[in-house]
Structures are given as structure tokens and as C-alpha cells.
Amino acid sequence: MEKVSIDGLDNEPRVADVQKHASSPLNLSDMAMNYYELEPGDSFSGGLHTHMNQEEVFYVIEGTATFETMDGEVEVGADEVVRFAPGEYQEGKNESDDRIKALALGAPQDAGETRSALPCEECGADYHVAVVDESGVTLECPDCGNVIEM
């Protein structure tokens, strides 16, 4: 058994006010787990995206998250859960005036290729592949190699 306190986890904010990774502290091997707190205007991810190998589940603890999908928007309120299949585009945001607290779960832990629904301005490809490293996130066109720094 492994146990951690959310308060004890390091905050590693990117596009959310609070983003805490619980996977390593819990020694998770088959799924990813992150805790988020979103201020108004914050996002879980920073853009419409999908993981090609990973399904994602968001449990909203407090507040109301708005998820944009290719089919429109859906609101997910406190004590509600939403699931996205591998290859299904989504972006969760805080479009309210209240803070959101939520857990994000992904399985398998290795998300595989992450695609952004941002078309390439150079060649017209439908998406870019997200590359995440210590310096941040870049988007690379799979067809022409065009790179967008985030």
C-alpha cells in the first residue's frame, strides 16, 4: 500500500494554478494520476488534444469544468466524472468564476503520442504532435516538421 497527502505533493503548474503529479509518489505503474486546481480561465492541458494510447477520466471534486470536444462542449460539475477514449480530442477549462478542484486519471500510464488539434500553417496537416520535456512543450507537424514553441 502507498499513501500520500495531496498537500504534500510538489506543485508543478503549467496551465493550471495547481498541478500535482501523484503517479510517482504512489508508485503507480499502470495509470497516471494528477491533482488540479484551476482558477477562472485556467485549463487542464492548454489546448484541444488527445492521447493516442490513453483513456482519460476526470473527477471534478469542486466547481464546474467545461470540456471542449470535437462534438461541442459539456459541463462536468462537482461529484461528476467524465471519460475520454484514446484518440478522442478534449480540453477541460474553468469558464466559471469559481475555483475547480479535480483529479485526472489516465490509463495506461504511457499516453503514447499526444496530438494537438492545431492545424499546421505550413502544410495544412490536421494536427501537431506534442513534445514535452524539461524546457516545456513544443508542437511538431508530423508531415513537414514545422515546430511551434509553446
C-alpha positions in Angstrom: 0.0 0.0 0.0 1.2 3.5 -0.8 -0.3 6.7 0.7 0.4 10.4 0.0 -1.1 13.7 1.0 -2.2 16.0 -1.8 -0.9 18.9 0.3 2.5 17.2 0.5 3.0 16.8 -3.3 5.1 19.3 -5.2 3.1 21.9 -7.2 4.3 21.9 -10.9 1.9 24.4 -12.5 1.9 24.8 -16.3 -1.5 26.0 -17.4 -3.3 25.4 -14.1 -2.7 27.3 -10.9 -2.1 23.9 -9.1 -0.9 20.8 -10.8 0.4 17.9 -8.7 1.6 14.6 -10.0 0.7 11.6 -7.8 1.9 8.8 -10.1 5.5 8.6 -8.9 4.8 9.2 -5.2 2.2 6.4 -5.3 4.5 4.2 -7.4 1.8 3.8 -10.0 2.8 1.6 -12.9 -0.4 1.1 -14.9 -2.1 4.5 -14.7 -1.3 8.2 -14.3 -2.9 10.4 -11.6 -2.8 14.2 -11.3 -4.5 16.6 -9.0 -5.5 20.1 -10.3 -6.9 23.3 -9.0 -8.0 25.7 -11.8 -8.5 29.4 -11.3 -11.0 31.1 -13.6 -9.5 31.0 -17.2 -7.1 28.1 -16.4 -7.0 24.8 -18.4 -6.1 21.2 -17.5 -3.9 21.0 -20.7 -3.7 24.3 -22.5 -5.3 23.1 -25.7 -7.6 20.7 -27.6 -5.6 17.4 -27.6 -5.8 13.6 -27.5 -3.6 10.8 -26.2 -3.5 8.0 -28.8 -2.9 5.2 -26.3 -4.6 6.5 -23.1 -8.1 6.9 -21.9 -8.6 9.8 -19.5 -11.1 10.2 -16.6 -11.7 13.5 -14.8 -13.4 13.5 -11.4 -14.5 17.1 -10.5 -14.3 17.5 -6.7 -15.4 21.1 -6.6 -16.6 23.6 -9.2 -17.7 23.1 -12.8 -15.3 22.2 -15.6 -16.2 22.8 -19.2 -14.8 20.3 -21.6 -14.5 21.2 -25.3 -14.6 18.3 -27.7 -14.9 17.9 -31.5 -18.6 17.5 -31.0 -19.2 20.5 -28.8 -18.9 21.4 -25.1 -20.0 19.5 -21.9 -20.1 20.8 -18.4 -18.9 18.5 -15.6 -19.9 19.6 -12.1 -18.9 18.7 -8.6 -19.1 14.9 -7.9 -19.3 14.1 -11.6 -17.0 12.1 -13.7 -16.2 12.2 -17.4 -14.3 9.8 -19.6 -12.5 10.3 -22.9 -11.4 7.4 -25.1 -7.9 7.1 -26.6 -7.9 9.3 -29.8 -10.8 11.5 -28.5 -10.0 15.2 -28.5 -10.8 17.3 -25.4 -9.7 20.3 -23.5 -11.0 20.9 -19.9 -11.2 24.6 -18.8 -12.5 26.7 -16.0 -15.0 29.1 -17.6 -16.7 29.9 -14.3 -15.9 32.5 -11.6 -15.2 29.7 -9.0 -12.1 27.6 -8.4 -12.1 24.0 -9.7 -10.6 21.1 -7.8 -10.3 17.8 -9.8 -8.4 14.5 -10.3 -7.3 13.4 -13.7 -6.6 9.7 -14.2 -5.1 8.1 -17.3 -4.5 4.5 -18.3 -2.2 3.2 -19.4 0.3 5.5 -17.8 2.2 5.8 -21.1 -0.1 8.0 -23.0 1.7 7.3 -26.3 1.6 10.1 -28.9 -0.2 13.2 -27.8 -1.8 15.2 -30.7 -2.8 18.8 -30.6 -5.8 19.7 -32.8 -3.9 22.8 -34.1 -3.6 22.6 -37.9 -0.2 23.2 -39.5 0.1 26.7 -41.1 3.0 25.5 -43.3 1.5 22.4 -45.0 -2.1 22.1 -43.8 -1.8 18.9 -41.8 -4.7 18.4 -39.3 -2.6 18.2 -36.1 0.7 18.6 -34.4 2.5 16.1 -32.2 3.2 17.5 -28.7 6.7 17.0 -27.4 7.1 17.6 -23.6 10.5 18.0 -22.0 12.1 19.9 -19.1 12.0 23.1 -21.1 8.3 22.9 -21.8 6.0 21.9 -24.6 6.6 22.2 -28.4 4.3 21.1 -31.2 5.8 19.5 -34.3 4.0 18.8 -37.6 4.2 15.1 -38.5 4.2 15.9 -42.2 6.6 18.9 -42.7 8.4 19.1 -39.3 7.2 22.7 -38.6 7.8 23.4 -34.9 5.7 25.7 -32.7 7.2 26.8 -29.4 4.6 27.0 -26.5 
